[in-house]
Amino acid sequence: MKKGLVIGAGIILALLIGFIVFIQNVNINRLGADHYYVQIQDGGKKMEDKTDSGEIYVNYEYTMKGFDEEGKERTFTFTANKELRKQAYLRVYLKGDKVSSYQEVQANELPEKTKQQLEASGQ
């Protein structure tokens, strides 16, 4: 009886630790999302808003053309809580028509067709 209780507690502890590690290391907004690549050319449109307590916060809105790994084009709009670095390449994650996440990538991480499309479009 005690042996079974110890084994059960060990399994529950292992599952709990695994769940905590998963939550800390996986961005759930990226799971199952399509991704496109863009290059930031211009500053975003600065948008200010207030919270109910009167605190002002700033977001930057970007409307851009992106390309998937096969060079297929798509236009989308997303916001960032800071102005993004000009000439930076981003991998943008889309779920349906909404951008769920983005991350900066290096030029050598771009798929070849995507890189050609970005250069041809002036991005």
HELIX and SHEET records of a PDB file:
HELIX    1   1 LYS A    2  ASN A   25  1                                  24    
HELIX    2   2 ILE A   28  ARG A   30  5                                   3    
HELIX    3   3 ALA A  107  GLU A  109  5                                   3    
HELIX    4   4 GLU A  112  ALA A  120  1                                   9    
SHEET    1   A 3 ASP A  34  GLN A  39  0                                        
SHEET    2   A 3 TYR A  89  LYS A  95 -1                                        
SHEET    3   A 3 LYS A  98  VAL A 105 -1                                        
SHEET    1   B 3 LYS A  45  LYS A  50  0                                        
SHEET    2   B 3 ILE A  56  PHE A  67 -1                                        
SHEET    3   B 3 GLU A  73  ALA A  80 -1                                        
END                                                                             
